[in-house]
Amino acid sequence: MPNSASPVPRTSASPSLARAHRSDGEDSRRRLRQAALELFARDGYARASTRAIALRANTNVAAISYHFGDKAGLYRAVFGATAVDAPAPARTALYGEATLAQSIAALYEALIEPLRHGDLARQCMRLHLREVLEPSGLCEPGGHFGLEASHRALVAALVRHFGLRRADAELHRLALCIAGLGVQLHLGRDLADAVAPRLNIGDKALAQWKERLTAYALAMVDAERLRRSGGPSA
């Protein structure tokens, strides 16, 4: 005897339900990227675990695989979206025929600028600096304004200042030490906030950092000049 029951037609998900699923997926992806930025910037690629990232994002580890493939894919997605460009005046002084003092001040301006734009910009800068100091091998470092290029520009200014034909090892060492003063503002920010938080609050404090760092760097240059001349610092 034939079944008199009418077949129940299959229906696709309603548009509103589909939109809800897409919205949930986009929100999960956003939270994962934000959590990954925080942990990658703080701990570095190797030490930041997918479990910790998923926990911070209030999602599960499987969501990382679903949205990004794996930890490396998540890192590339975060790193590729965190470019922090140097302000135009800093780029002009860094790559133009500037005096040594102008080149040094421009380098610090480029490093300090992200600190004026809150935690997100600071984390982006810290992530790029970590990639330079602790290469993951997954992407090219220096995308925010080119740390390698700014190093070359500073070395060129030092060569002109010392009247040399080419840079030697000690000049590269000096340039790295000068840049390190500015890099420390990012990598040592948590310590600075703990021991002397007022040093990093407000535009006036950041302007003082630029002024002081430039003076400290020029003192280092003077010390190197004395060393080369066989003076007291030698």
Backbone bond lengths (Angstrom), bond angles and torsions (degrees), N, CA, C in turn:
res aa  C-N    CA-C-N  psi(-1)  N-CA   C-N-CA  omega(-1)  CA-C   N-CA-C  phi
1 M - - - 1.472 - - 1.514 107.71 -
2 P 1.325 114.95 129.02 1.455 118.29 -176.74 1.510 111.60 -65.69
3 N 1.342 115.13 147.89 1.463 121.44 178.62 1.516 108.65 -75.66
4 S 1.310 114.96 119.41 1.461 119.31 -176.66 1.520 112.44 -81.83
5 A 1.331 115.81 -10.23 1.459 118.02 -177.47 1.527 109.58 -69.02
6 S 1.272 116.81 130.46 1.467 121.39 178.50 1.515 109.96 -73.07
7 P 1.340 116.80 136.05 1.469 118.96 178.03 1.522 111.67 -63.46
8 V 1.319 114.45 144.28 1.473 119.77 179.46 1.513 108.24 -89.76
9 P 1.304 117.85 116.77 1.469 119.71 -177.29 1.530 110.72 -67.14
10 R 1.355 115.49 142.97 1.460 119.99 177.12 1.530 109.25 -80.17
11 T 1.263 116.57 136.60 1.460 120.75 -179.96 1.507 108.69 -122.34
12 S 1.297 115.58 144.64 1.472 119.97 177.12 1.520 108.81 -76.25
13 A 1.328 115.02 164.90 1.460 119.44 179.55 1.516 110.15 -60.54
14 S 1.310 115.59 145.86 1.456 119.67 -178.95 1.527 109.97 -65.84
15 P 1.345 117.18 152.93 1.470 119.76 179.21 1.522 112.52 -55.77
16 S 1.336 116.74 -38.75 1.466 119.33 -178.60 1.526 111.11 -66.28
17 L 1.362 116.69 -37.67 1.458 120.12 178.37 1.525 111.03 -68.08
18 A 1.336 116.09 -40.50 1.461 120.13 178.06 1.523 110.58 -61.98
19 R 1.339 115.73 -41.92 1.471 119.39 178.81 1.517 110.54 -63.90
20 A 1.318 116.27 -37.84 1.464 120.33 179.73 1.523 110.63 -64.20
21 H 1.355 116.42 -41.13 1.462 120.30 178.80 1.520 111.06 -64.58
22 R 1.361 115.68 -42.82 1.460 118.95 178.20 1.514 111.00 -63.14
23 S 1.334 115.70 -41.13 1.458 120.16 180.00 1.516 111.53 -63.31
24 D 1.341 115.44 -42.65 1.461 119.67 178.26 1.531 110.53 -62.91
25 G 1.354 115.95 -41.16 1.456 119.76 179.59 1.509 112.28 -64.91
26 E 1.326 117.19 -42.96 1.457 120.92 178.78 1.519 111.33 -65.19
27 D 1.339 116.33 -38.60 1.461 119.81 179.21 1.524 110.57 -66.89
28 S 1.329 116.31 -41.21 1.466 120.19 177.80 1.520 111.14 -63.11
29 R 1.316 116.61 -42.78 1.467 121.35 178.48 1.525 110.67 -62.06
30 R 1.324 116.35 -43.24 1.466 120.94 -179.96 1.525 111.23 -63.16
31 R 1.343 115.59 -45.15 1.469 119.19 -179.27 1.517 111.61 -64.94
32 L 1.325 117.01 -36.64 1.463 120.37 178.14 1.522 110.91 -65.84
33 R 1.309 116.84 -42.24 1.468 119.40 179.84 1.524 110.82 -65.47
34 Q 1.326 116.98 -40.23 1.458 119.89 179.73 1.526 110.79 -66.37
35 A 1.316 116.77 -45.51 1.466 120.63 178.90 1.523 110.82 -63.51
36 A 1.324 116.35 -40.74 1.468 120.11 -179.93 1.522 110.76 -65.30
37 L 1.324 117.73 -40.45 1.464 120.52 177.60 1.530 110.46 -58.89
38 E 1.322 116.80 -46.36 1.467 120.77 -179.07 1.526 111.11 -60.85
39 L 1.321 117.09 -47.24 1.462 120.38 -174.17 1.524 112.13 -78.42
40 F 1.322 117.91 -38.67 1.463 119.49 176.37 1.529 110.32 -63.68
41 A 1.333 116.41 -40.70 1.466 119.82 -179.88 1.529 110.91 -67.73
42 R 1.314 116.53 -37.76 1.476 119.99 -177.42 1.523 112.56 -79.13
43 D 1.334 116.89 -44.32 1.467 120.86 -170.59 1.524 114.10 -107.87
44 G 1.329 118.00 -14.76 1.459 120.42 -173.83 1.514 111.15 86.97
45 Y 1.333 115.99 163.84 1.458 120.66 -175.46 1.528 112.23 -62.36
46 A 1.314 117.21 -46.28 1.462 120.69 -173.28 1.523 112.08 -65.72
47 R 1.327 117.06 -38.16 1.471 119.94 -173.27 1.527 113.91 -88.51
48 A 1.300 118.06 -18.34 1.470 120.81 179.09 1.532 109.26 -81.18
49 S 1.309 117.40 114.25 1.463 120.82 -177.00 1.523 110.93 -88.29
50 T 1.330 115.97 152.79 1.462 120.55 177.46 1.527 110.60 -63.91
51 R 1.325 116.58 -33.54 1.468 119.42 178.95 1.524 110.75 -64.35
52 A 1.343 116.43 -42.80 1.461 119.73 179.65 1.522 110.85 -66.47
53 I 1.329 116.35 -38.08 1.466 119.95 178.81 1.525 110.32 -65.04
54 A 1.322 117.19 -45.80 1.463 120.86 179.87 1.525 110.95 -62.78
55 L 1.328 116.27 -38.97 1.465 120.33 178.83 1.518 110.53 -64.16
56 R 1.345 116.65 -44.54 1.459 120.57 178.67 1.527 111.21 -63.46
57 A 1.322 116.67 -34.03 1.461 121.20 -178.99 1.528 113.05 -84.32
58 N 1.334 116.35 -2.78 1.467 121.72 -178.47 1.524 111.05 57.85
59 T 1.334 114.75 46.87 1.459 120.62 176.37 1.521 107.92 -142.75
60 N 1.309 117.77 -171.95 1.460 119.97 -179.73 1.529 110.60 -106.36
61 V 1.333 115.24 162.18 1.462 120.66 -177.21 1.522 111.19 -61.58
62 A 1.321 117.22 -33.02 1.463 120.72 -179.38 1.527 111.79 -60.25
63 A 1.336 116.65 -27.07 1.463 119.79 179.82 1.523 111.07 -65.44
64 I 1.322 117.15 -29.55 1.469 120.15 177.31 1.523 109.49 -64.95
65 S 1.336 115.90 -46.14 1.466 119.91 178.02 1.519 111.07 -62.65
66 Y 1.319 116.66 -40.73 1.466 121.06 -177.13 1.528 111.42 -64.38
67 H 1.341 116.75 -45.20 1.461 120.43 -174.01 1.528 113.37 -88.36
68 F 1.348 117.78 -32.58 1.463 120.21 -170.27 1.529 114.19 -126.32
69 G 1.315 118.27 -5.18 1.451 121.64 179.84 1.512 113.13 91.39
70 D 1.320 116.25 -56.20 1.456 120.94 178.69 1.523 108.58 -164.29
71 K 1.325 116.35 -174.23 1.461 121.58 -178.96 1.525 111.22 -61.09
72 A 1.322 116.81 -41.30 1.461 120.92 179.97 1.529 110.72 -63.01
73 G 1.333 116.85 -40.89 1.453 120.45 178.29 1.517 111.72 -64.30
74 L 1.327 116.68 -38.80 1.460 120.97 177.25 1.523 110.18 -64.50
75 Y 1.330 116.04 -41.90 1.469 119.55 -179.77 1.533 110.92 -63.34
76 R 1.329 116.48 -44.13 1.465 119.54 179.49 1.527 111.00 -62.67
77 A 1.333 116.38 -39.26 1.466 120.57 -179.91 1.514 110.80 -64.39
78 V 1.328 116.22 -41.23 1.465 120.49 -179.43 1.523 110.11 -71.21
79 F 1.330 116.76 -47.12 1.462 120.76 -177.12 1.519 111.01 -63.08
80 G 1.321 116.82 -40.25 1.459 120.36 -177.85 1.511 113.79 -69.36
81 A 1.333 117.00 -17.21 1.465 120.51 -177.55 1.520 112.32 -105.34
82 T 1.336 117.55 11.88 1.459 119.70 -173.42 1.517 112.78 -120.27
83 A 1.330 117.43 33.90 1.463 119.26 178.10 1.520 110.07 -67.39
84 V 1.327 116.36 132.89 1.460 122.69 176.92 1.513 107.09 -123.55
85 D 1.321 116.50 107.43 1.456 119.45 -173.43 1.520 110.95 -87.03
86 A 1.329 115.75 149.08 1.449 120.68 176.26 1.525 109.44 -73.40
87 P 1.347 118.10 147.92 1.460 120.16 176.30 1.525 110.54 -62.41
88 A 1.331 116.88 151.55 1.464 121.43 -175.15 1.528 113.65 -56.57
89 P 1.349 120.23 -43.98 1.468 118.46 179.04 1.522 112.72 -59.68
90 A 1.334 116.63 -37.20 1.464 119.74 179.06 1.517 110.98 -66.06
91 R 1.337 117.23 -41.10 1.468 120.02 178.93 1.522 110.76 -62.67
92 T 1.351 116.45 -39.80 1.460 120.39 -179.14 1.517 110.97 -62.08
93 A 1.328 116.43 -45.22 1.460 120.07 -178.86 1.524 111.68 -72.35
94 L 1.324 116.42 -34.55 1.461 119.42 -179.18 1.521 111.66 -66.54
95 Y 1.314 116.50 -40.76 1.456 119.67 -171.41 1.521 113.46 -108.18
96 G 1.325 117.85 1.01 1.452 120.98 177.50 1.521 111.25 -97.30
97 E 1.323 115.18 -174.75 1.464 121.00 177.86 1.523 108.55 -85.41
98 A 1.323 116.76 72.90 1.459 122.27 -177.23 1.519 110.42 -97.89
99 T 1.330 116.33 162.56 1.455 120.27 172.65 1.520 108.94 -70.25
100 L 1.321 115.94 167.49 1.461 119.34 179.56 1.528 110.90 -62.00
101 A 1.325 117.01 -45.09 1.466 119.85 -179.94 1.521 111.03 -60.89
102 Q 1.327 117.70 -39.77 1.469 121.25 178.57 1.526 111.14 -66.60
103 S 1.322 116.57 -39.96 1.468 119.75 179.35 1.522 110.96 -65.05
104 I 1.323 116.46 -42.67 1.465 120.51 179.67 1.522 110.30 -65.53
105 A 1.334 116.84 -44.94 1.467 120.15 179.06 1.523 110.99 -62.11
106 A 1.349 116.94 -37.81 1.467 120.68 179.19 1.522 111.11 -66.53
107 L 1.330 116.60 -39.33 1.468 119.97 177.58 1.518 110.16 -59.84
108 Y 1.324 117.06 -46.31 1.467 120.25 -179.33 1.524 111.79 -68.96
109 E 1.322 117.36 -34.58 1.464 119.76 176.22 1.525 110.57 -61.23
110 A 1.338 116.30 -42.10 1.460 120.22 178.97 1.519 111.60 -65.17
111 L 1.330 117.54 -36.25 1.461 120.91 179.91 1.528 111.98 -77.25
112 I 1.315 117.04 -31.43 1.465 120.87 -177.55 1.529 111.78 -82.01
113 E 1.333 117.94 -30.60 1.462 121.41 -174.46 1.530 113.79 -48.97
114 P 1.342 120.69 -46.41 1.470 119.26 -179.75 1.521 113.80 -60.74
115 L 1.333 117.57 -25.05 1.461 119.96 -179.79 1.525 111.77 -68.43
116 R 1.326 116.71 -15.85 1.466 120.99 179.16 1.525 112.35 -83.45
117 H 1.332 117.22 -5.74 1.464 120.36 -171.45 1.529 113.12 -118.93
118 G 1.314 117.57 26.06 1.453 120.86 171.24 1.513 114.49 83.46
119 D 1.334 113.76 -174.22 1.462 121.02 -172.96 1.528 113.21 -63.24
120 L 1.328 117.47 -38.48 1.457 119.78 -176.21 1.525 111.23 -61.07
121 A 1.331 116.48 -50.07 1.468 120.06 179.94 1.518 110.62 -64.22
122 R 1.324 116.59 -37.51 1.468 119.89 179.91 1.525 110.78 -65.27
123 Q 1.336 116.43 -40.88 1.466 119.90 178.44 1.532 111.13 -66.81
124 C 1.332 117.11 -37.35 1.461 120.38 177.95 1.523 110.56 -62.30
125 M 1.322 116.33 -46.02 1.461 120.10 179.02 1.529 110.96 -63.36
126 R 1.327 115.84 -42.83 1.466 119.27 -179.25 1.532 110.60 -62.89
127 L 1.329 116.17 -38.21 1.465 119.77 179.07 1.528 110.82 -61.99
128 H 1.323 117.15 -44.84 1.458 120.62 179.86 1.524 111.22 -66.30
129 L 1.314 117.24 -38.35 1.459 119.80 178.07 1.527 110.57 -66.65
130 R 1.317 116.96 -38.31 1.465 120.02 177.18 1.529 111.05 -62.71
131 E 1.328 116.19 -37.89 1.463 119.12 179.66 1.536 110.62 -65.31
132 V 1.333 116.26 -32.63 1.456 120.03 176.92 1.526 110.43 -71.39
133 L 1.333 116.72 -44.20 1.460 121.17 -175.68 1.522 112.64 -80.96
134 E 1.333 116.79 -33.00 1.467 121.87 -179.01 1.527 108.68 -129.69
135 P 1.328 118.16 73.34 1.470 120.76 -173.76 1.526 112.75 -57.36
136 S 1.325 115.37 130.39 1.464 120.75 176.97 1.524 110.80 -84.58
137 G 1.332 116.55 -20.58 1.452 120.62 -174.84 1.514 113.08 80.46
138 L 1.323 116.92 5.33 1.464 120.97 -175.24 1.519 113.06 -98.05
139 C 1.324 118.34 -18.94 1.455 120.70 -176.61 1.521 109.80 -158.64
140 E 1.314 115.23 169.72 1.453 120.58 -178.99 1.517 109.48 -85.10
141 P 1.343 118.48 131.65 1.457 121.23 179.19 1.521 111.76 -77.83
142 G 1.339 114.38 168.74 1.453 120.15 171.41 1.507 115.79 78.03
143 G 1.353 119.43 18.41 1.445 120.53 -175.41 1.505 114.41 -67.12
144 H 1.354 120.02 -20.49 1.453 121.57 -174.98 1.514 112.42 -69.78
145 F 1.306 119.09 -42.40 1.461 120.28 171.20 1.513 111.69 -153.96
146 G 1.288 118.39 3.98 1.447 122.08 173.83 1.510 112.99 88.77
147 L 1.339 117.66 82.12 1.456 119.99 -179.25 1.527 111.48 -62.15
148 E 1.322 116.29 -38.82 1.464 118.88 179.89 1.522 110.58 -64.84
149 A 1.335 116.43 -41.56 1.464 120.12 179.47 1.524 111.02 -66.11
150 S 1.330 117.57 -40.16 1.465 119.72 179.63 1.530 110.49 -68.35
151 H 1.331 116.97 -32.65 1.472 119.83 175.39 1.531 109.62 -64.19
152 R 1.319 117.29 -44.82 1.462 120.20 179.34 1.526 110.92 -61.48
153 A 1.345 116.54 -39.98 1.459 120.25 179.99 1.529 110.73 -65.11
154 L 1.327 116.38 -40.60 1.459 119.88 179.37 1.522 110.49 -67.53
155 V 1.312 117.00 -42.39 1.472 120.42 177.82 1.520 110.43 -60.98
156 A 1.334 117.54 -41.01 1.467 120.52 178.35 1.528 110.88 -61.58
157 A 1.339 116.72 -39.95 1.464 120.04 177.44 1.524 110.68 -66.01
158 L 1.308 117.97 -37.33 1.463 121.58 177.93 1.534 110.92 -67.59
159 V 1.319 116.90 -39.53 1.468 120.77 176.99 1.525 110.07 -59.21
160 R 1.338 116.57 -45.83 1.466 120.30 178.62 1.521 110.68 -63.51
161 H 1.338 115.73 -42.67 1.463 120.03 -177.03 1.533 111.82 -62.85
162 F 1.325 116.98 -41.05 1.464 120.98 -178.17 1.530 112.47 -87.43
163 G 1.333 116.82 -4.03 1.448 119.87 179.12 1.514 113.48 66.99
164 L 1.331 116.97 36.45 1.455 121.78 -178.67 1.525 110.86 -96.28
165 R 1.313 116.22 161.08 1.458 120.65 176.20 1.523 111.04 -81.86
166 R 1.321 115.82 -34.25 1.468 119.92 179.45 1.536 108.38 -152.77
167 A 1.314 115.39 164.27 1.467 120.58 -179.71 1.521 110.33 -77.31
168 D 1.313 116.27 140.06 1.452 120.98 172.59 1.528 109.22 -107.50
169 A 1.326 116.21 -179.10 1.466 120.29 -176.09 1.519 111.62 -61.00
170 E 1.334 117.43 -38.81 1.462 120.26 -178.01 1.520 112.12 -67.64
171 L 1.331 116.80 -30.60 1.461 119.40 177.71 1.529 110.27 -70.20
172 H 1.335 116.89 -39.90 1.462 119.50 175.03 1.530 110.21 -64.22
173 R 1.316 116.87 -39.68 1.464 119.99 178.28 1.526 111.07 -60.75
174 L 1.329 115.75 -43.35 1.466 120.62 178.98 1.525 110.80 -63.14
175 A 1.342 116.92 -44.26 1.465 120.18 179.94 1.527 111.31 -61.59
176 L 1.322 117.49 -40.45 1.462 121.25 178.85 1.525 111.04 -65.99
177 C 1.336 117.04 -37.92 1.466 120.26 177.81 1.523 110.87 -66.38
178 I 1.335 116.47 -40.64 1.464 120.29 178.28 1.525 110.60 -62.38
179 A 1.334 116.54 -47.22 1.466 119.91 179.11 1.524 111.02 -64.01
180 G 1.330 116.62 -35.13 1.458 120.55 -178.42 1.517 113.49 -59.36
181 L 1.330 117.41 -31.32 1.470 119.78 177.37 1.525 110.87 -60.88
182 G 1.338 116.42 -39.71 1.466 119.92 179.26 1.509 112.80 -77.26
183 V 1.324 116.50 -37.48 1.471 120.37 178.49 1.527 110.50 -61.19
184 Q 1.330 116.50 -35.48 1.456 120.64 -178.13 1.526 112.30 -62.62
185 L 1.329 117.21 -25.72 1.466 120.13 176.91 1.518 111.25 -59.48
186 H 1.328 116.50 -29.25 1.460 120.75 -179.59 1.525 111.62 -93.39
187 L 1.311 116.58 -51.18 1.458 119.07 -176.23 1.521 111.75 -70.67
188 G 1.326 117.54 -25.94 1.461 120.67 179.22 1.515 113.71 -105.31
189 R 1.329 116.47 17.82 1.472 119.95 -175.28 1.520 111.85 -63.04
190 D 1.320 118.37 -41.22 1.463 120.58 -178.27 1.529 110.69 -61.98
191 L 1.325 116.66 -41.64 1.466 120.20 177.68 1.508 110.74 -65.72
192 A 1.339 116.93 -43.63 1.464 120.37 179.61 1.523 111.13 -61.17
193 D 1.329 116.46 -41.75 1.470 119.83 178.85 1.521 111.48 -64.10
194 A 1.336 116.50 -29.91 1.470 120.16 -179.09 1.523 111.86 -77.82
195 V 1.331 117.44 -40.72 1.468 119.65 -173.38 1.527 113.26 -95.13
196 A 1.346 117.59 -28.33 1.464 120.06 -178.32 1.529 109.03 -153.85
197 P 1.337 118.20 69.65 1.461 121.63 -172.78 1.521 114.67 -60.49
198 R 1.323 118.78 -27.62 1.457 120.65 -177.08 1.530 112.66 -67.73
199 L 1.320 116.87 -16.39 1.460 119.82 -179.47 1.519 112.66 -66.88
200 N 1.324 117.47 -19.71 1.468 120.84 -174.04 1.520 113.91 -118.45
201 I 1.312 117.37 13.40 1.463 120.19 -175.66 1.529 110.25 -104.75
202 G 1.304 116.46 118.74 1.458 121.99 173.42 1.515 114.58 90.67
203 D 1.346 114.77 159.22 1.459 121.29 -178.72 1.519 112.37 -62.86
204 K 1.326 116.92 -35.72 1.465 119.53 -179.47 1.522 110.94 -63.11
205 A 1.324 116.38 -43.09 1.466 120.21 179.33 1.524 110.96 -63.80
206 L 1.335 116.99 -39.57 1.466 119.96 -179.96 1.530 111.12 -70.42
207 A 1.326 116.76 -35.21 1.468 120.00 175.89 1.529 110.22 -64.82
208 Q 1.334 116.88 -36.82 1.463 120.21 176.95 1.522 111.15 -66.54
209 W 1.352 116.61 -37.13 1.455 119.53 175.56 1.532 110.03 -58.14
210 K 1.314 117.67 -47.40 1.464 121.29 -179.11 1.525 110.60 -59.95
211 E 1.325 116.36 -44.89 1.468 120.76 -179.44 1.522 111.49 -63.45
212 R 1.336 116.15 -46.69 1.473 120.25 -177.76 1.528 111.40 -67.63
213 L 1.323 116.20 -44.47 1.464 119.40 -178.47 1.523 111.03 -62.51
214 T 1.322 116.65 -39.66 1.465 119.38 177.58 1.524 110.70 -62.20
215 A 1.329 116.40 -42.07 1.474 120.24 178.68 1.523 111.06 -65.28
216 Y 1.349 116.90 -42.41 1.470 120.15 179.05 1.531 110.12 -62.92
217 A 1.333 116.12 -41.82 1.461 120.05 -178.66 1.524 111.14 -64.56
218 L 1.324 116.89 -42.25 1.464 119.72 179.06 1.531 111.02 -65.58
219 A 1.335 116.44 -31.55 1.468 119.19 174.58 1.527 110.59 -66.03
220 M 1.315 116.84 -37.57 1.466 120.71 175.79 1.530 110.61 -63.60
221 V 1.328 115.93 -39.08 1.464 120.23 177.64 1.529 110.10 -63.50
222 D 1.339 116.42 -42.71 1.467 119.64 177.73 1.527 111.00 -61.94
223 A 1.332 116.81 -39.22 1.465 120.25 178.67 1.522 110.85 -63.32
224 E 1.318 116.32 -39.53 1.467 119.67 177.89 1.526 111.10 -67.83
225 R 1.321 116.68 -37.00 1.466 119.64 177.22 1.532 110.44 -62.29
226 L 1.327 116.47 -44.10 1.462 120.18 177.51 1.531 111.72 -63.27
227 R 1.328 115.63 -39.61 1.462 118.72 179.20 1.518 111.17 -62.37
228 R 1.319 115.64 -42.16 1.464 119.97 -179.73 1.526 112.31 -67.23
229 S 1.320 115.88 -30.51 1.462 119.21 -178.44 1.533 112.45 -88.27
230 G 1.338 115.94 -1.32 1.463 119.68 -179.23 1.516 112.62 79.97
231 G 1.337 116.93 19.91 1.456 121.31 -178.19 1.524 112.62 -76.29
232 P 1.352 116.76 -167.34 1.466 121.37 -174.79 1.522 114.84 -56.23
233 S 1.339 117.72 -36.45 1.466 119.43 -176.51 1.520 111.77 -69.63
234 A 1.356 116.84 -18.27 1.460 119.25 -179.62 1.513 110.49 -69.98
